[in-house]
Amino acid sequence: MAVTQYIGARYVPKFYENSDGTEEWRAGVEYEPLTIVTYNGNSYTSKKPVPSNIGNPSDNTAYWVSTGNYNQQVEQYRQEVLALADRVGDVEAGIEDVNTEVSNINNPKIIFIGDSYGTGEGEEGPVTPYIDRCAEALGLTENTDYWKMAVGGASFKGYNGRRSFKSLLQDVTVPDASAIRFIVVCGGINDATTGATVSENISAVQDFMTYAKATYPNATVIVGLLGWTNRITTNLEIVKLSEPAYRYATTYGGKYVDMRAANHDYINFMSDGSHPKNDGARAIGWALANVIQGGEMITGGMQFRTLNMAAYTDNFTNAPTVQQYIDAHNAYVSFGKSTLIAQSGFNMNSDTDYIIGTFSNNNYINSIANLGEPSIICRLQGTTSGGSAQEDCNATVHFDALNKQLKIHPVFVTAFTSVTRVIIYSQVCGAIPLSFC
């Protein structure tokens, strides 16, 4: 079968190809029928052969027909779409940055540095330490969101062969130091009990801060004063030797947090009198988590609790009702209304101390050296030199921590030769300072 080729008029339009590679119409050129050219952003198609002396398509409609007036607009739109795509890319990149920042806030990368509180050690330990409790509250995963390095006996100075907090931080390995948002270092007892002076502790805090800021430039360093004991001398040493140094961290860009009030309740202490049990570690961890999230330090690890007072039977047959409550700065002592029945023949003189009860070693109040002398109001009933009498007077109470005795010091007019009852009225409180300036 023979193959034939049609030769004749062309019925399929074709685009004109200019010497510059475009379809733009040029003067002095002959155009075949059904040739498409562009002119001033519009397209035209030749209706018949166009002689070379015919002018531009828009003025010669006998030869040209407009077949599209949108090319320039389409190109404009195309350019706008490209520009929009660039802007969308920038926005997406910005959103990614925001998402990263939000992730850093909601799931911060944290390094925890600590002592035995951070390991859960103690007489009845180990327990789940406050570091893990804090991470649990924040929803963090170990070695992904948080890293910890805690060693019993550690402190800022690392005195007497013990580890320093800086050396612990140097042992931490993280995949990206720039991603760390918080370095949390907590201690206090060892800084006060291993032989370092306050000036040495301050220098050690400065050394730690210098290293931390240089190694983790995007991290906020939180320095928490943590630790409280049932030993009066230790608590005072913490106040004198640890607290000034820990506060000094703010001078070097750190954030100081007094965490002693997070676990003041001795029910949450181990028998060694300083390390927290599980409930105490949990209270510390949750309080710390709130600080990391930008909140305030949660205090009041205990509610009002009645002290275990016993009668001082040389003077009275029963004991007064005394309650205690602790916040970040004070121990509050509240005397409920109590009626003390005096022993037969008990005499009282004005401006004199009288023992009205005793308390045992497990009471929080024992750990305070300067207990103050809260004021109360009391009513004395009994016999004076003038006969039967009743007198309301002011008085103060004094906690004798050494002898575990609670004493009353009333001031009244006439001596009682025989007291029958002493009534202490309710809603009278005294604040006992926990730290000293």
C-alpha positions in Angstrom: 0.0 0.0 0.0 1.4 3.4 -1.0 1.8 6.1 1.6 0.6 9.5 0.4 1.5 12.9 1.9 -1.1 15.7 1.8 0.3 18.9 0.4 -1.8 22.0 0.6 -3.2 24.7 3.0 -2.2 24.2 6.7 -5.1 23.8 9.1 -3.1 23.6 12.3 -1.9 26.9 13.9 1.7 27.2 14.7 3.6 29.6 17.0 5.9 32.1 15.3 9.5 31.6 16.4 11.4 34.9 16.5 15.2 35.1 16.3 15.3 35.7 20.0 13.3 32.6 20.7 10.1 34.3 21.5 6.7 34.5 19.7 6.8 38.3 19.6 5.6 39.9 16.3 8.3 41.6 14.2 7.9 44.2 11.4 9.0 43.4 7.8 8.3 39.7 8.1 5.9 37.7 5.9 3.5 35.5 7.9 1.8 32.3 6.7 -1.9 31.8 7.5 -2.7 30.4 11.0 0.6 31.8 12.5 0.3 32.8 16.2 2.3 35.8 17.4 2.3 37.9 20.5 2.1 41.7 20.6 1.9 43.9 23.7 1.1 41.0 25.9 -1.7 39.7 23.7 -1.8 36.9 21.1 -2.9 37.2 17.5 -3.5 34.6 14.8 -3.1 35.4 11.1 -6.3 34.9 9.0 -4.5 34.7 5.7 -1.0 35.4 4.3 0.4 38.6 5.7 2.7 40.7 3.5 5.9 42.1 5.0 4.6 45.7 4.7 1.6 45.1 6.9 1.9 46.8 10.3 1.3 45.5 13.8 -1.5 43.0 14.4 -3.6 45.2 16.7 -4.0 47.8 13.9 -4.6 45.4 11.0 -7.6 43.3 11.8 -8.1 42.4 8.2 -5.1 40.1 8.6 -5.0 39.4 12.3 -7.5 38.2 14.8 -7.0 38.5 18.6 -7.0 35.0 20.0 -6.1 35.8 23.6 -5.6 38.9 25.7 -4.5 37.1 28.9 -0.9 36.2 28.3 0.6 39.1 30.1 -1.8 38.7 33.0 -1.0 35.0 33.2 2.7 35.8 33.3 2.1 38.4 36.0 0.1 35.8 38.0 2.9 33.3 37.4 5.4 35.7 38.9 3.1 36.4 41.8 2.6 32.7 42.4 6.4 32.2 42.5 6.8 35.1 44.9 4.0 33.7 47.0 5.6 30.3 47.0 8.8 32.0 48.3 6.8 33.7 51.0 5.0 30.5 51.9 8.4 28.8 52.2 9.5 31.6 54.6 6.3 31.2 56.6 6.7 27.5 56.8 10.3 28.0 57.9 9.1 30.5 60.5 6.4 28.1 61.6 9.0 25.4 62.0 11.1 27.8 64.1 8.0 28.6 66.3 7.1 24.9 66.6 10.7 24.2 67.7 10.5 27.0 70.2 7.2 25.8 71.5 8.6 22.3 71.8 11.6 23.7 73.7 9.1 25.4 76.1 6.8 22.4 76.5 9.6 19.8 76.5 12.7 21.7 77.6 16.1 20.1 77.5 17.4 20.0 81.0 20.5 19.0 82.9 20.1 18.2 86.6 23.1 18.4 88.9 22.7 17.4 92.6 23.8 15.5 95.7 22.3 12.6 97.6 18.8 14.2 97.4 19.2 13.8 93.6 20.1 10.1 94.0 17.4 9.1 96.5 19.9 8.0 99.1 19.2 8.0 102.8 18.7 5.8 105.9 15.6 4.1 104.3 16.6 4.7 100.7 16.9 4.6 97.9 13.7 6.3 96.9 12.7 7.8 93.6 14.6 11.1 93.7 13.2 14.6 93.2 15.0 14.8 89.8 12.9 12.0 88.4 9.8 13.3 90.0 10.4 16.7 88.4 11.0 15.1 85.0 7.9 13.0 85.4 5.8 16.1 86.2 7.2 17.8 83.0 6.7 14.7 80.8 10.4 14.4 80.0 12.4 11.3 78.9 15.8 10.6 80.4 18.7 10.9 78.0 16.4 12.5 75.4 14.9 15.5 77.2 16.9 15.5 80.4 20.2 14.3 81.7 21.1 14.0 85.4 24.4 13.7 87.3 24.1 13.5 91.1 26.5 12.1 93.6 26.1 11.9 97.4 28.2 14.5 99.3 28.6 16.8 96.3 28.6 20.6 96.7 29.8 23.6 94.8 33.2 23.6 96.4 33.6 19.8 96.6 35.5 20.1 99.8 37.4 17.3 101.5 37.7 15.1 98.4 34.1 15.2 97.5 32.7 15.9 94.0 32.1 19.5 93.0 28.9 20.4 91.0 31.2 21.8 88.3 32.9 18.4 87.9 29.6 16.7 87.7 28.4 19.0 85.0 31.7 18.4 83.1 30.8 14.7 83.1 27.5 15.2 81.3 27.4 14.4 77.6 24.5 15.7 75.5 24.1 15.5 71.7 23.6 19.3 71.3 24.7 21.7 73.9 22.9 24.6 72.2 19.6 22.8 72.8 19.9 22.8 76.6 17.4 25.3 78.0 17.9 24.7 81.7 20.7 23.6 84.0 19.3 22.9 87.5 21.7 22.5 90.3 20.4 21.9 93.9 22.1 21.3 97.2 22.9 23.1 100.4 23.7 20.7 103.3 27.1 19.6 102.0 28.1 23.2 101.3 27.6 23.9 105.0 29.0 20.8 106.6 32.2 19.8 104.7 34.5 22.6 105.8 34.2 25.3 103.1 34.0 28.9 104.1 31.3 31.2 102.7 33.8 33.0 100.5 35.0 29.6 99.1 31.4 28.7 98.4 30.8 32.0 96.6 33.9 31.5 94.4 32.8 27.9 93.6 29.4 29.2 92.5 31.1 31.8 90.3 33.3 29.1 88.8 30.3 26.8 88.1 28.3 29.7 86.5 31.2 30.7 84.3 31.6 27.1 83.0 27.9 26.5 82.6 27.2 29.7 80.6 30.2 29.2 78.3 29.3 25.5 77.6 25.6 25.9 77.4 25.0 29.4 76.0 21.2 29.1 75.7 20.6 27.6 79.1 19.1 29.3 82.1 20.9 28.2 85.3 18.6 27.6 88.2 20.4 27.3 91.6 18.1 25.8 94.2 18.9 25.9 98.0 17.6 22.5 99.0 18.0 20.7 102.3 16.7 21.0 105.8 17.4 18.8 108.9 16.2 18.2 112.4 19.6 19.4 113.7 19.7 23.0 114.9 23.4 23.6 114.3 23.2 22.2 110.7 20.3 24.4 109.8 22.1 27.5 111.1 25.2 26.5 109.1 23.1 26.3 106.0 21.9 29.8 106.7 25.4 31.1 107.3 27.5 29.2 104.7 25.2 28.0 101.9 22.5 30.6 101.5 24.7 33.6 100.8 26.6 31.6 98.1 23.5 30.3 96.5 22.0 33.7 96.4 25.2 35.0 94.8 24.4 33.0 91.6 22.1 35.8 90.5 25.2 38.1 90.2 26.4 35.8 87.4 23.1 35.5 85.6 21.7 32.5 87.5 18.2 32.2 89.0 18.2 31.6 92.8 15.3 29.5 94.2 14.9 28.9 98.0 13.5 25.4 98.0 13.8 24.6 101.7 10.0 25.1 102.2 9.2 22.4 99.7 9.8 19.6 102.2 9.6 21.0 105.8 7.3 18.3 107.0 9.2 15.9 109.2 6.7 13.2 108.4 8.4 13.1 105.0 11.9 12.8 106.4 13.9 9.6 106.8 15.1 8.6 110.2 18.5 10.2 109.5 16.7 13.6 109.9 17.5 15.1 106.6 16.9 13.0 103.5 13.3 13.0 102.1 11.1 9.9 101.8 9.1 9.2 98.6 6.5 11.8 99.5 9.1 14.4 100.4 11.0 13.8 97.1 7.7 14.1 95.2 6.9 17.4 96.9 10.3 18.8 96.0 10.1 17.5 92.4 6.7 19.0 91.7 7.7 22.3 93.3 10.8 22.4 91.1 8.7 21.6 87.9 6.5 24.5 88.7 9.6 26.8 88.9 11.0 25.5 85.6 7.7 26.2 83.9 7.9 29.8 85.0 5.7 29.5 88.1 6.3 30.3 91.7 8.0 28.1 94.3 5.3 25.9 95.8 5.6 26.0 99.6 3.6 24.6 102.4 4.7 21.0 102.2 2.7 20.5 105.4 -0.6 21.8 106.7 -1.4 22.9 110.2 -0.5 20.1 112.5 -1.0 19.7 116.2 2.3 19.3 118.1 2.6 16.3 120.3 2.6 18.2 123.6 2.7 16.3 126.9 1.8 17.7 130.3 4.5 18.9 132.6 3.0 17.2 135.6 4.9 19.2 138.2 2.7 22.2 137.3 -0.3 21.1 135.3 -2.3 17.9 134.8 -2.7 18.4 131.0 -0.9 20.1 128.1 -1.9 23.1 125.9 -3.0 22.7 122.2 -0.3 24.0 119.9 -0.3 23.9 116.1 2.4 24.6 113.6 2.5 25.6 109.9 5.5 26.4 107.7 5.9 28.6 104.7 9.0 29.8 102.9 10.2 32.1 105.6 8.6 31.4 108.9 7.2 28.7 111.2 3.9 29.8 112.5 2.8 28.7 115.9 -0.8 28.9 116.9 -2.2 28.3 120.3 -5.7 27.0 120.3 -8.0 27.7 123.3 -6.6 25.5 126.1 -7.7 25.2 129.7 -4.7 24.0 131.8 -5.6 22.4 135.2 -3.0 23.4 137.8 -1.7 20.9 140.3 -2.9 21.5 143.8 -1.0 24.2 145.6 0.7 25.6 142.4 1.7 29.2 142.9 2.6 31.8 140.2 4.4 35.1 140.3 4.3 37.8 137.7 7.1 38.2 135.1 8.3 34.6 135.7 8.8 31.5 133.4 6.6 28.5 134.1 6.7 25.2 132.3 3.3 24.3 130.8 4.3 21.3 128.6 7.0 19.3 126.9 7.5 18.2 123.3 9.4 15.3 121.7 12.2 15.1 119.2 10.1 14.4 116.1 8.4 17.8 116.2 9.5 20.2 113.6 9.8 23.0 116.1 12.9 21.3 117.6 15.0 22.2 114.6 14.7 26.0 115.2 17.3 27.7 117.3 15.8 31.1 117.6 12.2 30.3 118.3 11.2 33.7 119.4 8.6 34.4 122.0 5.0 34.5 120.5 2.5 36.6 122.5 -0.7 35.1 123.9 -3.5 36.2 126.1 -4.4 34.1 129.1 -6.8 34.1 132.1 -5.5 33.1 135.5 -7.9 31.7 138.1 -7.1 30.8 141.7 -6.4 32.4 145.0 -4.4 35.6 145.7 -3.5 37.2 149.0 -6.8 39.1 148.8 -8.9 36.0 148.4 -10.3 34.3 145.3 -9.5 36.0 142.1 -9.5 35.9 138.3 -7.2 38.0 136.1 -6.8 38.4 132.4 -3.2 39.2 131.3 -0.7 39.2 128.5 1.9 36.6 128.3 4.6 35.2 126.0 5.6 31.6 125.4 9.1 30.3 124.9 10.2 27.0 123.3 13.2 25.7 125.1 14.6 23.4 122.4 17.5 22.2 124.5 15.3 20.9 127.3 12.2 20.2 125.1 10.0 22.4 127.2 7.3 25.0 126.5 7.2 27.8 129.0 4.8 30.6 129.7 5.8 34.1 131.0 2.7 36.0 132.3 2.6 39.6 133.5 -0.1 40.4 136.0 -0.7 42.5 139.0 -1.1 40.3 142.1 0.7 37.1 142.8 -1.4 33.9 142.9 -0.8 31.9 146.0 -2.8 29.0 144.6 -3.6 28.7 140.9 -6.5 26.4 139.9 -6.6 27.0 136.1 -4.8 28.9 133.3 -6.8 29.5 130.2 -5.1 30.3 126.9 -7.2 31.9 124.3 -7.4 30.9 120.6 -6.4 32.7 117.4 -3.1 34.0 118.8 -0.1 33.2 116.5 3.6 33.8 116.5 5.9 33.7 113.5 9.3 32.1 114.0 11.9 33.0 111.4 13.5 30.3 109.4 16.3 32.3 107.8 18.3 35.2 109.1 19.7 38.3 107.3 
